[in-house]
Amino acid sequence: MLYYVLFFLGIISLWWHWRARRSVKVTNLTGKYIFITGCDTGFGNMAAKVFDKKGFRVFASCLTETGAKELKAVTSKHLQTVLLDVRDSDSIKKVAARVKAEVQSEGLWGLVNNAGIMGISAPTDWLDIEHFREPIEVNLIGLINVTINMLPLIKKAKGRIVNVSSVGGRLAFSGGGYFASKFGVEGFNDSLRRDMKAFGVKVCCIQPGLFKTALSNPTKIMKEKEVIWNKLPPDIKMQYGEDYFQKDAAKKQKLSKMCLNEDISPVVQCMEHALTSLHPHAHYIVGQDAKLLWNPLSRMPAIIQDFLLLQNRVELAVSHAK
C-alpha cells in the first residue's frame, strides 16, 4: 500500500514541477524585436497585434499592401510592416538586410514562421506536379529560406524560432502538397532545434488542428477541388463515379463542422509561451480536434490509421482493391 501512495505522490510531484517550470517567464523582454510572417490574416495577424500590445517591437510581414495597411492602422507606431513573398529569395534577403540594420547588435529575439497556404487537397491521381509545388514552395522552402536569412540575428540574441506546422505534419488526411510540406517542416524543425541548442537558441513547433482561418475555409477548399474535378479525364471520373464529388463534399463538410475550432487565440497563446517562457516546449499541439483525435491517431499503427481515415472517404464506383 505504501508503494502505491509513494508512486502517486511522485507523479503529483513531477506534474507540479512541470507546471512550475512552464510558468517561469524570461525577464526584460519589453522592446525586444520579433519577426512574424504571414500577417495579412489569421494567426499571424492576431499575433502581430497581441505582441505589439505586449511591448515587443514587431516586424510583421504581409503578402499584400492591403493587409499591411489594415494591420498598421490598428497597431502602434512600434510595429513595422514589410511586404514579403516567402517564395522570392531576393525579397527575403532585402527584408533580412532591413531587419539587420534595425536591430543592429541586439539581434532578433523571435522569428515566427507562420506564412502558409493550403493548396489543392484532392486524391493524388487528380493532380499534377504544380499542385504539389506551390504549397511546398511556400510552407517549406519559404520557411527554410526565411529562417536561414534570419538565423545570424537570432543567434546573436540567443533568441527563439517558432515554426507553425500542423497536425497535418503528423498525419496525412488526403492527397496534395500541403501534407508533404508540413511533414517537411517537422523534419526541418527537429534538426534545427538540435543544431541550435549549442548556441542557446530554442526552436519550437506549433501543430494546430483545424482552426477557422482563411487558409482552412472549407467552401474555398471544395471550390478549388471542384475545378480540378471538372477538368479530369472521363476515365478517372468513371473510376470515381459521377456523384463522387457531391458525396465527398458532404462528408468533408460534416467532418469540418465536427473538428473546427472557432477561436484562434490558443494558437497565438502557444506562440507567446514559446517566445516568453524560460522553458518553452519543443512541440505545442493546439485545438480540441488535434488533442483528442489527430495526435492520438498519429501514434497508432498504420492499419488503425488507415481504417479510421478511410471511413471518411467515399466508396469508388470502380474498385480495384483485392
C-alpha positions in Angstrom: 0.0 0.0 0.0 2.8 2.4 0.9 4.4 1.7 -2.5 1.3 2.9 -4.3 1.0 6.0 -2.1 4.6 6.9 -2.8 4.2 6.3 -6.6 1.1 8.5 -6.6 2.9 11.3 -4.7 5.8 11.0 -7.1 3.5 11.5 -10.1 1.9 14.5 -8.4 5.4 16.0 -7.6 6.5 15.6 -11.2 3.3 17.2 -12.6 3.7 20.1 -10.1 7.3 20.6 -11.1 6.4 20.6 -14.8 3.6 23.2 -14.2 6.0 25.4 -12.2 8.7 25.2 -15.0 6.0 26.1 -17.6 5.0 29.3 -15.8 8.5 30.8 -15.4 9.0 33.7 -17.9 12.1 35.3 -19.4 12.6 38.7 -17.9 13.2 42.1 -19.7 11.6 41.2 -23.0 9.9 44.6 -23.5 11.3 46.2 -26.6 12.7 43.0 -28.0 12.5 42.5 -31.7 10.4 39.8 -33.3 9.7 38.9 -36.9 6.4 37.3 -37.9 5.5 36.0 -41.4 2.0 35.8 -42.9 0.4 38.7 -41.0 -2.4 39.6 -43.5 -5.0 37.4 -41.8 -5.4 34.5 -39.3 -2.8 33.5 -36.7 -0.1 35.9 -37.9 -2.4 38.9 -37.9 -3.6 38.2 -34.4 -0.1 37.5 -33.2 1.2 40.8 -34.6 -1.5 42.7 -32.7 -1.0 40.8 -29.4 2.8 41.1 -29.4 2.6 44.8 -30.3 0.4 45.4 -27.3 2.7 43.4 -25.0 5.6 45.8 -25.9 7.6 43.8 -28.5 8.9 45.7 -31.5 7.3 43.7 -34.2 8.2 43.3 -37.8 5.0 42.0 -39.4 5.5 40.6 -42.9 2.4 40.7 -45.2 1.9 39.4 -48.7 -0.3 42.3 -49.8 -0.3 46.0 -49.4 -3.9 45.9 -48.3 -3.0 43.5 -45.5 -0.1 45.7 -44.4 -2.1 48.9 -44.4 -5.0 47.4 -42.4 -2.6 45.9 -39.8 -0.7 49.2 -39.5 -3.9 51.1 -38.9 -4.8 49.2 -35.8 -1.3 48.8 -34.2 1.2 51.1 -32.5 4.0 53.1 -34.1 6.5 50.5 -32.9 5.1 47.8 -35.3 6.7 47.8 -38.7 5.0 46.1 -41.7 7.1 44.7 -44.5 5.9 43.2 -47.8 7.2 39.7 -48.3 6.5 36.8 -50.6 8.4 33.9 -49.0 8.7 32.3 -52.4 11.0 35.2 -53.5 14.6 34.7 -52.4 15.6 38.3 -53.3 12.8 39.7 -51.3 13.7 37.6 -48.3 17.3 38.9 -48.5 16.2 42.5 -48.7 13.9 42.2 -45.8 16.6 40.4 -43.7 19.0 43.3 -44.5 16.4 45.8 -43.4 15.8 43.9 -40.1 19.6 43.6 -39.5 20.0 47.4 -40.0 17.2 48.0 -37.4 18.2 45.5 -34.7 22.0 46.0 -35.0 24.0 44.4 -32.2 20.8 43.5 -30.2 19.8 40.8 -32.7 16.4 39.4 -33.2 14.7 37.8 -30.2 12.0 35.9 -32.1 11.2 34.5 -35.5 7.6 33.2 -36.0 7.4 31.3 -39.3 3.6 31.4 -39.8 3.1 32.1 -43.5 1.4 29.2 -45.3 -1.2 28.1 -47.8 -3.4 25.0 -48.1 -3.1 24.4 -51.9 -5.3 21.8 -53.6 -6.4 19.0 -51.4 -7.5 16.1 -53.6 -6.7 12.4 -54.5 -3.2 12.2 -55.9 -4.2 10.9 -59.3 -6.3 14.0 -59.8 -3.2 16.3 -59.5 -0.1 17.3 -61.4 3.3 18.4 -60.1 2.3 22.1 -60.0 -0.4 21.3 -57.5 2.3 20.0 -55.2 4.9 22.6 -55.9 3.1 25.8 -54.6 2.4 24.7 -51.0 5.9 23.1 -50.8 7.5 26.3 -52.0 5.5 28.5 -49.5 5.1 26.2 -46.5 8.5 24.5 -46.5 11.1 26.1 -48.8 9.9 29.6 -47.9 10.1 28.8 -44.2 13.6 27.4 -44.5 14.7 30.4 -46.6 13.4 32.9 -44.1 15.0 31.0 -41.2 18.4 30.8 -42.9 18.5 34.5 -43.6 17.3 35.5 -40.1 19.4 32.9 -38.3 22.5 35.1 -37.6 20.3 37.7 -36.0 18.6 35.0 -33.8 21.9 33.5 -32.8 23.2 37.0 -31.8 20.2 37.4 -29.4 20.1 33.8 -28.3 16.5 34.0 -29.2 13.6 31.8 -30.3 12.4 30.3 -33.6 8.7 29.3 -33.7 7.6 27.2 -36.7 3.9 26.9 -37.3 3.4 23.4 -38.7 0.1 21.4 -38.4 -1.3 18.1 -37.2 -1.1 17.5 -41.0 2.6 17.2 -40.4 1.9 14.2 -38.2 -0.9 12.6 -40.1 -1.8 13.0 -43.8 -5.6 13.1 -44.3 -5.6 13.5 -48.1 -3.5 14.0 -51.2 -1.8 17.2 -52.2 1.3 19.2 -51.4 0.1 20.6 -48.0 0.7 17.5 -46.0 4.0 16.8 -47.7 5.1 20.3 -46.9 4.1 20.1 -43.3 5.9 16.7 -42.8 9.0 18.5 -44.2 8.5 21.4 -41.7 8.5 18.9 -38.9 11.8 17.4 -40.1 13.4 20.8 -40.6 12.2 21.9 -37.2 13.6 18.9 -35.3 17.1 19.1 -37.0 17.2 22.9 -36.5 16.3 22.5 -32.8 19.3 20.2 -32.2 21.6 22.3 -34.4 20.8 25.5 -32.4 21.0 24.1 -28.9 24.7 24.8 -28.6 24.1 28.5 -29.5 21.4 29.0 -26.8 18.7 29.3 -29.4 15.4 27.5 -28.7 13.3 26.1 -31.5 9.6 25.3 -31.1 7.0 23.8 -33.4 3.3 24.6 -33.2 0.9 21.9 -34.5 -2.6 23.4 -34.8 -5.6 21.3 -35.6 -8.4 22.7 -37.8 -9.0 26.3 -37.0 -11.3 28.9 -38.6 -8.9 30.9 -40.8 -8.8 31.9 -44.4 -6.4 29.0 -45.1 -8.8 26.3 -43.9 -12.0 27.8 -45.4 -13.9 24.6 -46.3 -16.0 26.4 -49.0 -12.9 27.6 -50.7 -11.2 24.3 -50.5 -14.1 22.5 -52.1 -14.5 25.0 -54.8 -10.8 24.6 -55.8 -11.3 20.8 -55.7 -14.4 21.1 -57.9 -12.3 23.0 -60.5 -9.9 20.0 -60.6 -12.8 17.5 -60.7 -14.4 19.3 -63.7 -11.1 19.0 -65.7 -10.5 15.3 -65.0 -10.4 12.9 -68.0 -13.5 10.8 -68.4 -11.8 7.5 -67.4 -10.8 8.9 -64.0 -14.3 10.3 -63.4 -15.7 6.9 -64.3 -13.4 5.2 -61.8 -14.6 7.5 -59.0 -18.2 7.8 -60.1 -20.1 10.8 -61.4 -21.7 11.5 -58.0 -18.3 11.2 -56.1 -17.7 14.9 -55.8 -21.0 15.7 -54.2 -20.8 12.8 -51.8 -17.2 13.7 -50.9 -18.2 17.4 -50.3 -20.9 16.3 -47.9 -18.6 14.1 -45.9 -15.9 16.7 -45.7 -18.4 19.4 -44.6 -19.6 17.1 -41.8 -16.1 16.4 -40.6 -15.2 20.1 -40.8 -18.2 21.0 -38.5 -17.1 18.4 -36.0 -13.5 19.4 -35.9 -13.4 23.1 -36.5 -12.0 25.3 -33.7 -13.7 28.8 -33.9 -11.3 30.6 -31.6 -7.8 31.0 -33.0 -6.4 32.7 -29.9 -5.0 29.4 -28.4 -2.5 29.2 -31.3 -1.3 32.7 -30.5 -1.0 31.8 -26.8 1.3 29.0 -27.8 3.4 31.4 -29.8 3.6 33.7 -26.8 4.6 30.8 -24.5 7.3 29.7 -27.0 8.7 33.3 -27.1 8.5 34.2 -23.5 8.8 31.0 -21.4 12.1 30.2 -19.8 11.4 26.6 -20.7 9.4 26.5 -23.9 8.0 23.3 -25.3 9.6 21.5 -28.3 6.0 20.9 -29.6 2.7 22.6 -29.0 -0.4 20.6 -30.0 -3.3 23.0 -30.3 -7.1 22.5 -30.7 -9.5 20.0 -29.3 -9.5 18.0 -32.5 -5.7 17.8 -32.5 -5.5 16.8 -28.9 -8.4 14.3 -28.8 -8.3 12.8 -32.3 -5.4 13.6 -34.7 -2.5 13.5 -32.3 -3.5 10.2 -30.7 -4.3 8.7 -34.1 -0.9 9.7 -35.4 0.7 7.5 -32.8 -1.3 4.4 -33.7 -0.3 1.6 -36.1 -0.9 2.3 -39.8 -3.6 -0.3 -40.0 -5.7 1.6 -37.5 -5.0 5.0 -39.0 -5.9 3.7 -42.5 -9.1 2.1 -41.2 -10.4 5.2 -39.4 -9.3 7.8 -42.1 -10.9 5.7 -44.9 -14.2 5.9 -43.1 -14.4 9.5 -44.3 -13.7 8.5 -47.9 -16.5 7.9 -50.5 -16.6 4.4 -52.0 -15.4 4.4 -55.6 -17.6 3.4 -58.4 -14.9 1.0 -59.7 -12.8 -0.6 -57.0 -9.6 -2.4 -57.9 -8.7 -3.3 -54.4 -8.2 -7.0 -53.7 
